[in-house]
Amino acid sequence: MTERLYFHDAYQTRFFAQVLQSGVMDGCPAVVLDQTCFYPTSGGQMHDTGWLNGIAVHDVKHQDGEIWHLLSLPLQNGTVEGKIDWQRRFDFMQQHTAFHILAGCFNELFKISTLASHLGEEVSTIEIDVKDLTEEILQRVEARANQVVWENRAVNAFFVTPEQANDRVVRKKIVLNEPVRLVEIAGLDLDPCGGTHVAGTAQVGVIKILAAERIRGHWRLTFVAGRRGWREFCRESQIIKTLSDTLTTGSDQLKGQIEKMISENKEMRKALQRHSRAQADQAMAGLCEHAAQQGVVAHLFEYLGMEDLRRIAVSASKKQPGIYLLAAKGDQGYLVFANSKDPFDLRPVLKAVLPMINGRGGGEASLVQGGGPAQEMLKQALERAAQLVSQGKEPSAES
Ligand SMILES: [Zn+2]
């Protein structure tokens, strides 16, 4: 059985060990050592990485009571020197301790218990047993958690008997027959845990809850701590700076400025729509005249909503029998084809040209409509539709 050095000192990064077993795991050379600093993925915390005699350890797994180090190359038996990737380890120590602090604060302030946790490589999550979670609860817990960080409370890990553990920990009943490792954040949290933690809460740096989502009747929170918290702050500051520079306004005026732009944009779109509608109505006479002469008319409007386009197509075809192939640029590219002359099925025509605008649509033989994002292809789609109609034959369509 491997001696787990990280149980006693989470800050130890180098060690010497003897290879006890060699094998292959997940297609990689793998070894079991008599002692190790490498933490295997378990208890919601991810594994360490590092090196054994300079050979990369890319995964560490706990299997059948043994800790297997998965290697990039085979390792010779005998004494090996191990070194863990300290930056990765310390990052997980920060996230893991932040988890205990959050769990402790939810319990202390609101008697909300913790159901699960996962410490990922980008963000971590904590699931809490509460039905109704308010913004106020989140803000108070986050503020309290950071207060605990700044108080630099001691974080201690120690082994006790299962009886002693059950006497002290009220949150979970322990059913093991072996010594239990407890992790204590002074005056806040006491929990059975086999993970790695910082020695004092100040090393967590900062704790920030990023998101909350309801799952299966309780809540899951996403959080970052330590270096990740600082990185998140930098990322968001950069976004705000870019927005401020683009809109040439101070960060505290951004919200008002963006709301004003959205409202102005809405008004402009309405005005544009009114203008386009009036123009389209004027264009209708020309469309009918063209249809009277040619039988088929194709026209692309610069800006028009689907409803207006459809209205024009239906009115024009009622007024003057013909085939009307209309398109418009709007929120996306729109196509409406109407036929009030010969029994000619427009559905295969639409089906043939919709892929040109990455569109979807359908309808009946005499009236079809569709829309798609590739507005720059509307003109070509319309030309192709006109070609298909003038050929007077339906394109072979799979359906
Ligand atoms: Zn822990």
Boltz pocket constraint, residues with backbone or C-beta under 6 A from the ligand:
constraints:
  - pocket:
      binder: B
      contacts: [[A, 96], [A, 100], [A, 183], [A, 192], [A, 193], [A, 194], [A, 195], [A, 196], [A, 197]]
      max_distance: 6.0
